[in-house]
Amino acid sequence: MVLDLTAKTALITGAASGIGRETARLFAQQGADVMAADRNLEGVESVAAELRKLGRTAIAHQVEISDEAQIEAMVQRAVVELGGIDILVAAAAIPFSTYGTDQGNRWLLVDQPLEDWRRMMSVNLDGTFLTDRHVARAMIKANKGGRIINIASGAAIVVSARGGAYSVSKAGVWVLTKTLAVELARYGITANAIAPGFIETPMTDHIRGSERLSRAVLDTIPLGRYGKPYDIAATALFLASEEGAYYTGQLMHPNGGVLIP
Ligand SMILES: NC(=O)c1ccc[n+]([C@@H]2O[C@H](COP(=O)([O-])OP(=O)(O)OC[C@H]3O[C@@H](n4cnc5c(N)ncnc54)[C@H](O)[C@@H]3O)[C@@H](O)[C@H]2O)c1
């Protein structure tokens, strides 16, 4: 089968909702056993129940992704209960909820309280860094190679007012990914990032819920529609599969053409 994940194991963070949840579904449909991790335990329990109906092993795990001890415990549990980690998809992050609005001056860089900036970095950047490195250590120990897939954002490249902290955190995720690609290649581990455009998940509710804002955003998307979580999950599936084996250090852009200059 093409894009087959039979006998593979995957740890997916941010799996309670949106892109992470859809990725867990698609990976399980393609044969993978999955640990679905998120701070929202109820959410990952419901996704794990869905995956078990497909006949897969599925573990729900609660984690606060900015806490290194909790990340270590999550990785340890995945190694023991899944029998190792072949694929990581790191999708947990907090959003930039003032996109396109004239509200939230506390998100303008000149005014932003340091604790808001630090919270964004500690979840989106530190959380991804710590997850990647604990998973990489487990992959190196298992000596079977592996795939690390980080969910960055188009905001790593295209910036907007009030989105500085989010953009910097996601640009950090992208540079982190490239560096890991160089450092981990010798172990047969690839590291790639995905930069979604505007995707139909709770993260974009405030945009899609406003006719004015939604029209302005859709006007910037050449394909004229929001992305579906499936569009991103399918990109992650490609990177996780045999077909994606020669990709490393890349930033993929499933975004309907937003970045075409
Ligand atoms: N939706 C978009 O348009 C879009 C665009 C670009 C990038 N992204 C990125 O895609 C990824 C998934 O986002 P989504 O759109 O599916 O949003 P979402 O809000 O549906 O999912 C994010 C998940 O991350 C979890 N999470 C947040 N903070 C956490 C923490 N501290 N510890 C553990 N879990 C935590 C949430 O509980 C939630 O289940 C994120 O990295 C986001 O930045 C989304």
The ligand as a Tripos MOL2 file, in Angstrom:
@<TRIPOS>MOLECULE
LIG
   44    48     1     0     0
SMALL
NO_CHARGES

@<TRIPOS>ATOM
      1 N1         -5.6170   26.2280   12.4690 N.am      1 LIG1
      2 C1         -4.7740   26.9520   11.7540 C.2       1 LIG1
      3 O1         -5.1830   27.7460   10.8960 O.2       1 LIG1
      4 C2         -3.2940   26.8060   11.9610 C.ar      1 LIG1
      5 C3         -2.4450   27.5120   11.0930 C.ar      1 LIG1
      6 C4         -1.0890   27.3910   11.2430 C.ar      1 LIG1
      7 C5         -0.5600   26.5890   12.2310 C.ar      1 LIG1
      8 N2         -1.3970   25.9240   13.0680 N.ar      1 LIG1
      9 C6         -0.7750   25.0670   14.0890 C.3       1 LIG1
     10 O2         -1.3570   23.7780   14.0210 O.3       1 LIG1
     11 C7         -1.2410   23.1510   15.2990 C.3       1 LIG1
     12 C8         -2.5970   22.5700   15.6970 C.3       1 LIG1
     13 O3         -3.5090   23.6270   15.8510 O.3       1 LIG1
     14 P1         -5.0750   23.4790   15.5490 P.3       1 LIG1
     15 O4         -5.4050   24.4510   14.5160 O.co2     1 LIG1
     16 O5         -5.3950   22.0470   15.3580 O.co2     1 LIG1
     17 O6         -5.6570   24.0630   16.9130 O.3       1 LIG1
     18 P2         -6.5330   23.4020   18.0770 P.3       1 LIG1
     19 O7         -6.7410   24.4890   19.0600 O.co2     1 LIG1
     20 O8         -7.6970   22.7020   17.4800 O.co2     1 LIG1
     21 O9         -5.5490   22.2880   18.6870 O.3       1 LIG1
     22 C9         -4.4570   22.6180   19.5060 C.3       1 LIG1
     23 C10        -4.3760   21.5500   20.5840 C.3       1 LIG1
     24 O10        -3.1900   21.8160   21.3630 O.3       1 LIG1
     25 C11        -3.5200   21.5850   22.7250 C.3       1 LIG1
     26 N3         -2.6470   22.3700   23.6050 N.ar      1 LIG1
     27 C12        -2.5550   23.7240   23.6450 C.ar      1 LIG1
     28 N4         -1.6990   24.0940   24.5990 N.ar      1 LIG1
     29 C13        -1.2440   22.9330   25.1740 C.ar      1 LIG1
     30 C14        -0.3360   22.6720   26.2290 C.ar      1 LIG1
     31 N5          0.2570   23.6640   26.9070 N.pl3     1 LIG1
     32 N6         -0.0870   21.3820   26.5560 N.ar      1 LIG1
     33 C15        -0.6910   20.3730   25.8890 C.ar      1 LIG1
     34 N7         -1.5740   20.5710   24.8920 N.ar      1 LIG1
     35 C16        -1.8330   21.8390   24.5310 C.ar      1 LIG1
     36 C17        -4.9730   22.0420   22.8540 C.3       1 LIG1
     37 O11        -5.5870   21.4690   24.0000 O.3       1 LIG1
     38 C18        -5.5710   21.5760   21.5440 C.3       1 LIG1
     39 O12        -6.1330   20.2710   21.6440 O.3       1 LIG1
     40 C19        -0.7170   24.2310   16.2400 C.3       1 LIG1
     41 O13         0.6810   24.0530   16.3840 O.3       1 LIG1
     42 C20        -1.0140   25.5200   15.5040 C.3       1 LIG1
     43 O14        -0.1490   26.5710   15.8970 O.3       1 LIG1
     44 C21        -2.7630   26.0080   12.9580 C.ar      1 LIG1
@<TRIPOS>BOND
     1     1     2 1
     2     2     3 2
     3     2     4 1
     4     4     5 ar
     5     4    44 ar
     6     5     6 ar
     7     6     7 ar
     8     7     8 ar
     9     8     9 1
    10     8    44 ar
    11     9    10 1
    12     9    42 1
    13    10    11 1
    14    11    12 1
    15    11    40 1
    16    12    13 1
    17    13    14 1
    18    14    15 2
    19    14    16 1
    20    14    17 1
    21    17    18 1
    22    18    19 2
    23    18    20 1
    24    18    21 1
    25    21    22 1
    26    22    23 1
    27    23    24 1
    28    23    38 1
    29    24    25 1
    30    25    26 1
    31    25    36 1
    32    26    27 ar
    33    26    35 ar
    34    27    28 ar
    35    28    29 ar
    36    29    30 ar
    37    29    35 ar
    38    30    31 1
    39    30    32 ar
    40    32    33 ar
    41    33    34 ar
    42    34    35 ar
    43    36    37 1
    44    36    38 1
    45    38    39 1
    46    40    41 1
    47    40    42 1
    48    42    43 1
@<TRIPOS>SUBSTRUCTURE
     1 LIG1         1 GROUP 0 **** ****
